[in-house]
Amino acid sequence: MLPVISGNFFLNRKNTFMKLNINDRSVELNKGITMADLLKSEGLYKTPGFAVAVNEDVIPRKQWDSHHLSDGDSILIINPTQGG
């Protein structure tokens, strides 16, 4: 016998994701994640020497754990380089 799935199943599943733009790359991630979650998934959380901005506002490192991302956010990960 097949399990009964409520009519809201697909609606709920669709509503568990959000679209973000990360350095001009469109991605779909789970709703409710923090900047720290995103950076950990990208392998950058413990990497020194870079900055992140959300919708053109820089997010200080001390706020990464508490800054929740929202659907449609545009995220810029900046790795400064030295030049001469």
N, CA, C and O atoms as CSV, one atom per row, in Angstrom:
chain,resi,resn,atom,element,x,y,z
A,1,MET,N,N,0.843,-1.176,0.000
A,1,MET,CA,C,0.000,0.000,0.000
A,1,MET,C,C,0.891,1.243,0.000
A,1,MET,O,O,1.869,1.297,0.746
A,2,LEU,N,N,0.566,2.250,-0.830
A,2,LEU,CA,C,1.337,3.478,-0.908
A,2,LEU,C,C,0.942,4.416,0.220
A,2,LEU,O,O,-0.226,4.451,0.606
A,3,PRO,N,N,1.884,5.172,0.754
A,3,PRO,CA,C,1.543,6.125,1.822
A,3,PRO,C,C,0.689,7.266,1.269
A,3,PRO,O,O,0.806,7.633,0.100
A,4,VAL,N,N,-0.149,7.806,2.102
A,4,VAL,CA,C,-0.991,8.937,1.718
A,4,VAL,C,C,-0.192,10.214,1.968
A,4,VAL,O,O,0.345,10.422,3.056
A,5,ILE,N,N,-0.124,11.058,0.951
A,5,ILE,CA,C,0.604,12.315,1.066
A,5,ILE,C,C,-0.407,13.438,0.996
A,5,ILE,O,O,-1.220,13.498,0.074
A,6,SER,N,N,-0.356,14.323,1.967
A,6,SER,CA,C,-1.334,15.411,1.986
A,6,SER,C,C,-1.130,16.323,0.788
A,6,SER,O,O,-0.043,16.358,0.211
A,7,GLY,N,N,-2.154,17.051,0.414
A,7,GLY,CA,C,-2.102,17.964,-0.715
A,7,GLY,C,C,-1.106,19.088,-0.521
A,7,GLY,O,O,-0.660,19.693,-1.495
A,8,ASN,N,N,-0.749,19.380,0.726
A,8,ASN,CA,C,0.191,20.471,1.001
A,8,ASN,C,C,1.648,20.027,0.951
A,8,ASN,O,O,2.547,20.846,1.142
A,9,PHE,N,N,1.893,18.762,0.701
A,9,PHE,CA,C,3.265,18.250,0.716
A,9,PHE,C,C,4.171,19.022,-0.225
A,9,PHE,O,O,5.247,19.468,0.175
A,10,PHE,N,N,3.747,19.185,-1.471
A,10,PHE,CA,C,4.598,19.853,-2.453
A,10,PHE,C,C,4.743,21.334,-2.134
A,10,PHE,O,O,5.818,21.904,-2.318
A,11,LEU,N,N,3.683,21.955,-1.663
A,11,LEU,CA,C,3.753,23.363,-1.277
A,11,LEU,C,C,4.759,23.541,-0.144
A,11,LEU,O,O,5.587,24.451,-0.190
A,12,ASN,N,N,4.696,22.691,0.860
A,12,ASN,CA,C,5.616,22.785,1.980
A,12,ASN,C,C,7.047,22.537,1.538
A,12,ASN,O,O,7.968,23.223,1.980
A,13,ARG,N,N,7.233,21.560,0.669
A,13,ARG,CA,C,8.583,21.264,0.208
A,13,ARG,C,C,9.150,22.450,-0.571
A,13,ARG,O,O,10.311,22.822,-0.395
A,14,LYS,N,N,8.337,23.028,-1.415
A,14,LYS,CA,C,8.778,24.174,-2.197
A,14,LYS,C,C,9.148,25.335,-1.271
A,14,LYS,O,O,10.099,26.068,-1.543
A,15,ASN,N,N,8.413,25.499,-0.201
A,15,ASN,CA,C,8.637,26.607,0.707
A,15,ASN,C,C,9.811,26.384,1.656
A,15,ASN,O,O,10.081,27.242,2.497
A,16,THR,N,N,10.511,25.265,1.546
A,16,THR,CA,C,11.656,25.039,2.420
A,16,THR,C,C,12.948,25.538,1.787
A,16,THR,O,O,14.003,25.471,2.417
A,17,PHE,N,N,12.889,26.032,0.566
A,17,PHE,CA,C,14.082,26.507,-0.127
A,17,PHE,C,C,13.975,27.992,-0.421
A,17,PHE,O,O,12.882,28.552,-0.500
A,18,MET,N,N,15.126,28.612,-0.579
A,18,MET,CA,C,15.172,30.013,-0.997
A,18,MET,C,C,16.260,30.151,-2.051
A,18,MET,O,O,17.206,29.366,-2.103
A,19,LYS,N,N,16.101,31.159,-2.879
A,19,LYS,CA,C,17.094,31.424,-3.919
A,19,LYS,C,C,18.004,32.558,-3.468
A,19,LYS,O,O,17.544,33.590,-2.979
A,20,LEU,N,N,19.300,32.347,-3.643
A,20,LEU,CA,C,20.303,33.349,-3.315
A,20,LEU,C,C,21.199,33.549,-4.522
A,20,LEU,O,O,21.313,32.674,-5.381
A,21,ASN,N,N,21.827,34.698,-4.576
A,21,ASN,CA,C,22.814,34.982,-5.602
A,21,ASN,C,C,24.144,35.156,-4.881
A,21,ASN,O,O,24.320,36.098,-4.108
A,22,ILE,N,N,25.086,34.239,-5.139
A,22,ILE,CA,C,26.392,34.278,-4.477
A,22,ILE,C,C,27.450,34.546,-5.537
A,22,ILE,O,O,27.709,33.701,-6.394
A,23,ASN,N,N,28.061,35.724,-5.473
A,23,ASN,CA,C,29.071,36.125,-6.463
A,23,ASN,C,C,28.583,35.842,-7.886
A,23,ASN,O,O,29.285,35.212,-8.677
A,24,ASP,N,N,27.397,36.305,-8.196
A,24,ASP,CA,C,26.785,36.156,-9.525
A,24,ASP,C,C,26.456,34.713,-9.887
A,24,ASP,O,O,26.275,34.397,-11.063
A,25,ARG,N,N,26.376,33.836,-8.894
A,25,ARG,CA,C,25.999,32.442,-9.104
A,25,ARG,C,C,24.679,32.210,-8.390
A,25,ARG,O,O,24.589,32.413,-7.180
A,26,SER,N,N,23.664,31.792,-9.110
A,26,SER,CA,C,22.354,31.552,-8.516
A,26,SER,C,C,22.331,30.168,-7.863
A,26,SER,O,O,22.678,29.167,-8.490
A,27,VAL,N,N,21.916,30.132,-6.594
A,27,VAL,CA,C,21.845,28.862,-5.861
A,27,VAL,C,C,20.515,28.782,-5.123
A,27,VAL,O,O,19.881,29.799,-4.841
A,28,GLU,N,N,20.109,27.570,-4.819
A,28,GLU,CA,C,18.905,27.323,-4.043
A,28,GLU,C,C,19.320,26.572,-2.784
A,28,GLU,O,O,19.897,25.488,-2.864
A,29,LEU,N,N,19.024,27.150,-1.619
A,29,LEU,CA,C,19.436,26.567,-0.344
A,29,LEU,C,C,18.252,26.503,0.611
A,29,LEU,O,O,17.215,27.122,0.374
A,30,ASN,N,N,18.418,25.747,1.694
A,30,ASN,CA,C,17.372,25.646,2.704
A,30,ASN,C,C,17.117,26.995,3.361
A,30,ASN,O,O,18.047,27.758,3.624
A,31,LYS,N,N,15.861,27.276,3.619
A,31,LYS,CA,C,15.510,28.490,4.350
A,31,LYS,C,C,16.035,28.382,5.778
A,31,LYS,O,O,16.198,27.286,6.315
A,32,GLY,N,N,16.296,29.535,6.378
A,32,GLY,CA,C,16.674,29.571,7.783
A,32,GLY,C,C,18.162,29.440,8.041
A,32,GLY,O,O,18.578,29.401,9.199
A,33,ILE,N,N,18.979,29.372,6.998
A,33,ILE,CA,C,20.406,29.229,7.245
A,33,ILE,C,C,21.022,30.585,7.572
A,33,ILE,O,O,20.505,31.636,7.194
A,34,THR,N,N,22.131,30.526,8.277
A,34,THR,CA,C,22.862,31.737,8.631
A,34,THR,C,C,24.038,31.923,7.674
A,34,THR,O,O,24.367,31.037,6.884
A,35,MET,N,N,24.652,33.082,7.766
A,35,MET,CA,C,25.857,33.326,6.978
A,35,MET,C,C,26.918,32.294,7.334
A,35,MET,O,O,27.629,31.802,6.458
A,36,ALA,N,N,27.025,31.967,8.615
A,36,ALA,CA,C,27.994,30.957,9.052
A,36,ALA,C,C,27.719,29.616,8.380
A,36,ALA,O,O,28.655,28.957,7.927
A,37,ASP,N,N,26.452,29.197,8.306
A,37,ASP,CA,C,26.092,27.937,7.649
A,37,ASP,C,C,26.543,27.936,6.196
A,37,ASP,O,O,27.109,26.956,5.712
A,38,LEU,N,N,26.289,29.042,5.504
A,38,LEU,CA,C,26.671,29.149,4.097
A,38,LEU,C,C,28.181,29.050,3.940
A,38,LEU,O,O,28.674,28.308,3.091
A,39,LEU,N,N,28.910,29.794,4.753
A,39,LEU,CA,C,30.370,29.800,4.640
A,39,LEU,C,C,30.967,28.445,5.012
A,39,LEU,O,O,31.967,28.029,4.426
A,40,LYS,N,N,30.374,27.763,5.967
A,40,LYS,CA,C,30.834,26.411,6.307
A,40,LYS,C,C,30.612,25.472,5.121
A,40,LYS,O,O,31.477,24.653,4.812
A,41,SER,N,N,29.460,25.586,4.456
A,41,SER,CA,C,29.175,24.704,3.326
A,41,SER,C,C,30.103,24.990,2.142
A,41,SER,O,O,30.354,24.107,1.321
A,42,GLU,N,N,30.610,26.215,2.056
A,42,GLU,CA,C,31.544,26.595,0.992
A,42,GLU,C,C,32.998,26.337,1.401
A,42,GLU,O,O,33.912,26.555,0.606
A,43,GLY,N,N,33.217,25.872,2.644
A,43,GLY,CA,C,34.570,25.604,3.137
A,43,GLY,C,C,35.354,26.861,3.458
A,43,GLY,O,O,36.585,26.848,3.437
A,44,LEU,N,N,34.648,27.954,3.758
A,44,LEU,CA,C,35.312,29.234,3.991
A,44,LEU,C,C,35.240,29.738,5.425
A,44,LEU,O,O,35.903,30.719,5.762
A,45,TYR,N,N,34.465,29.104,6.259
A,45,TYR,CA,C,34.176,29.647,7.594
A,45,TYR,C,C,35.433,29.969,8.400
A,45,TYR,O,O,35.491,31.010,9.054
A,46,LYS,N,N,36.413,29.117,8.366
A,46,LYS,CA,C,37.633,29.333,9.166
A,46,LYS,C,C,38.767,29.969,8.364
A,46,LYS,O,O,39.872,30.145,8.878
A,47,THR,N,N,38.495,30.311,7.114
A,47,THR,CA,C,39.513,30.921,6.259
A,47,THR,C,C,39.683,32.391,6.635
A,47,THR,O,O,38.707,33.140,6.653
A,48,PRO,N,N,40.905,32.807,6.934
A,48,PRO,CA,C,41.125,34.217,7.281
A,48,PRO,C,C,41.237,35.089,6.027
A,48,PRO,O,O,41.497,34.595,4.930
A,49,GLY,N,N,41.035,36.384,6.213
A,49,GLY,CA,C,41.365,37.343,5.176
A,49,GLY,C,C,40.336,37.577,4.096
A,49,GLY,O,O,40.710,37.940,2.981
A,50,PHE,N,N,39.052,37.387,4.370
A,50,PHE,CA,C,38.047,37.724,3.373
A,50,PHE,C,C,36.858,38.373,4.071
A,50,PHE,O,O,36.722,38.305,5.293
A,51,ALA,N,N,36.017,38.993,3.285
A,51,ALA,CA,C,34.835,39.673,3.818
A,51,ALA,C,C,33.608,39.218,3.036
A,51,ALA,O,O,33.709,38.725,1.913
A,52,VAL,N,N,32.451,39.398,3.660
A,52,VAL,CA,C,31.204,39.077,2.981
A,52,VAL,C,C,30.239,40.254,3.116
A,52,VAL,O,O,30.216,40.957,4.126
A,53,ALA,N,N,29.451,40.440,2.071
A,53,ALA,CA,C,28.413,41.464,2.082
A,53,ALA,C,C,27.110,40.835,1.631
A,53,ALA,O,O,27.093,39.968,0.758
A,54,VAL,N,N,26.021,41.282,2.234
A,54,VAL,CA,C,24.684,40.848,1.846
A,54,VAL,C,C,23.924,42.095,1.415
A,54,VAL,O,O,23.752,43.039,2.186
A,55,ASN,N,N,23.478,42.076,0.177
A,55,ASN,CA,C,22.760,43.219,-0.381
A,55,ASN,C,C,23.552,44.511,-0.184
A,55,ASN,O,O,23.000,45.552,0.172
A,56,GLU,N,N,24.851,44.416,-0.422
A,56,GLU,CA,C,25.805,45.524,-0.379
A,56,GLU,C,C,26.133,46.025,1.023
A,56,GLU,O,O,26.785,47.060,1.165
A,57,ASP,N,N,25.694,45.312,2.062
A,57,ASP,CA,C,26.051,45.653,3.441
A,57,ASP,C,C,27.040,44.617,3.961
A,57,ASP,O,O,26.750,43.420,3.963
A,58,VAL,N,N,28.209,45.080,4.402
A,58,VAL,CA,C,29.222,44.170,4.936
A,58,VAL,C,C,28.712,43.568,6.240
A,58,VAL,O,O,28.181,44.274,7.097
A,59,ILE,N,N,28.881,42.254,6.378
A,59,ILE,CA,C,28.491,41.542,7.599
A,59,ILE,C,C,29.763,41.221,8.374
A,59,ILE,O,O,30.566,40.405,7.922
A,60,PRO,N,N,29.963,41.851,9.538
A,60,PRO,CA,C,31.167,41.564,10.326
A,60,PRO,C,C,31.233,40.094,10.736
A,60,PRO,O,O,30.211,39.452,10.976
A,61,ARG,N,N,32.439,39.587,10.810
A,61,ARG,CA,C,32.655,38.177,11.164
A,61,ARG,C,C,31.934,37.797,12.455
A,61,ARG,O,O,31.412,36.687,12.563
A,62,LYS,N,N,31.898,38.685,13.417
A,62,LYS,CA,C,31.263,38.372,14.708
A,62,LYS,C,C,29.745,38.208,14.588
A,62,LYS,O,O,29.104,37.721,15.520
A,63,GLN,N,N,29.161,38.609,13.450
A,63,GLN,CA,C,27.715,38.471,13.238
A,63,GLN,C,C,27.342,37.301,12.328
A,63,GLN,O,O,26.157,37.056,12.103
A,64,TRP,N,N,28.314,36.588,11.812
A,64,TRP,CA,C,28.024,35.495,10.875
A,64,TRP,C,C,27.107,34.436,11.471
A,64,TRP,O,O,26.230,33.916,10.781
A,65,ASP,N,N,27.300,34.112,12.745
A,65,ASP,CA,C,26.490,33.055,13.370
A,65,ASP,C,C,25.035,33.478,13.574
A,65,ASP,O,O,24.149,32.626,13.644
A,66,SER,N,N,24.784,34.763,13.669
A,66,SER,CA,C,23.426,35.233,13.949
A,66,SER,C,C,22.733,35.873,12.743
A,66,SER,O,O,21.539,36.164,12.806
A,67,HIS,N,N,23.459,36.095,11.656
A,67,HIS,CA,C,22.852,36.744,10.488
A,67,HIS,C,C,22.151,35.705,9.613
A,67,HIS,O,O,22.806,34.913,8.935
A,68,HIS,N,N,20.815,35.713,9.632
A,68,HIS,CA,C,20.022,34.787,8.821
A,68,HIS,C,C,19.849,35.344,7.413
A,68,HIS,O,O,19.576,36.530,7.228
A,69,LEU,N,N,20.010,34.472,6.433
A,69,LEU,CA,C,19.855,34.859,5.038
A,69,LEU,C,C,18.393,34.745,4.635
A,69,LEU,O,O,17.642,33.948,5.196
A,70,SER,N,N,17.998,35.553,3.654
A,70,SER,CA,C,16.607,35.594,3.199
A,70,SER,C,C,16.527,35.345,1.702
A,70,SER,O,O,17.484,35.567,0.960
A,71,ASP,N,N,15.370,34.881,1.284
A,71,ASP,CA,C,15.128,34.629,-0.130
A,71,ASP,C,C,15.430,35.887,-0.942
A,71,ASP,O,O,14.963,36.976,-0.610
A,72,GLY,N,N,16.207,35.729,-1.999
A,72,GLY,CA,C,16.531,36.835,-2.877
A,72,GLY,C,C,17.774,37.615,-2.494
A,72,GLY,O,O,18.159,38.541,-3.207
A,73,ASP,N,N,18.420,37.260,-1.371
A,73,ASP,CA,C,19.631,37.969,-0.965
A,73,ASP,C,C,20.718,37.839,-2.017
A,73,ASP,O,O,20.866,36.800,-2.660
A,74,SER,N,N,21.475,38.918,-2.177
A,74,SER,CA,C,22.643,38.923,-3.052
A,74,SER,C,C,23.878,38.971,-2.166
A,74,SER,O,O,24.076,39.926,-1.415
A,75,ILE,N,N,24.704,37.939,-2.257
A,75,ILE,CA,C,25.865,37.787,-1.376
A,75,ILE,C,C,27.135,37.934,-2.190
A,75,ILE,O,O,27.290,37.344,-3.259
A,76,LEU,N,N,28.033,38.734,-1.654
A,76,LEU,CA,C,29.328,38.937,-2.289
A,76,LEU,C,C,30.403,38.478,-1.320
A,76,LEU,O,O,30.492,38.975,-0.197
A,77,ILE,N,N,31.220,37.528,-1.757
A,77,ILE,CA,C,32.349,37.047,-0.958
A,77,ILE,C,C,33.598,37.651,-1.579
A,77,ILE,O,O,33.920,37.397,-2.740
A,78,ILE,N,N,34.297,38.458,-0.784
A,78,ILE,CA,C,35.421,39.240,-1.279
A,78,ILE,C,C,36.722,38.709,-0.662
A,78,ILE,O,O,36.863,38.628,0.558
A,79,ASN,N,N,37.646,38.357,-1.521
A,79,ASN,CA,C,38.973,37.939,-1.082
A,79,ASN,C,C,39.960,39.012,-1.525
A,79,ASN,O,O,40.376,39.044,-2.683
A,80,PRO,N,N,40.335,39.895,-0.592
A,80,PRO,CA,C,41.245,40.974,-0.989
A,80,PRO,C,C,42.587,40.445,-1.478
A,80,PRO,O,O,43.101,39.446,-0.974
A,81,THR,N,N,43.140,41.132,-2.463
A,81,THR,CA,C,44.454,40.767,-2.963
A,81,THR,C,C,45.394,41.938,-2.786
A,81,THR,O,O,44.977,43.096,-2.771
A,82,GLN,N,N,46.643,41.624,-2.654
A,82,GLN,CA,C,47.650,42.670,-2.539
A,82,GLN,C,C,48.254,42.919,-3.896
A,82,GLN,O,O,48.482,41.991,-4.672
A,83,GLY,N,N,48.505,44.146,-4.169
A,83,GLY,CA,C,49.115,44.476,-5.449
A,83,GLY,C,C,50.187,45.524,-5.255
A,83,GLY,O,O,50.377,46.067,-4.167
A,84,GLY,N,N,50.871,45.786,-6.330
A,84,GLY,CA,C,51.931,46.769,-6.201
A,84,GLY,C,C,52.014,47.650,-7.400
A,84,GLY,O,O,52.862,48.541,-7.454
